Amino acid sequence: MKNVGFIVTKSEIGGAQTWVNEISNLIKEECNIFLITSEEGWLTHKDVFAGVFCHTRY
């Protein structure tokens, strides 16, 4: 199974985040999907990702 990673700067709802969610739903049966982002939000709470890597600043 292939691994696919998406890097999105913010996890809030928007155009890029909606696109990542839609594409992830289309390929989730063939790939392990990982999300890399700078903050938790709308996109990090989707159940399509095999892993979410979130770096929050303090």
Secondary structure as UniProt FT lines:
FT   STRAND          2..8
FT   HELIX           15..27
FT   TURN            28..30
FT   STRAND          31..37
FT   HELIX           43..45
FT   TURN            47..48
FT   STRAND          51..54
//
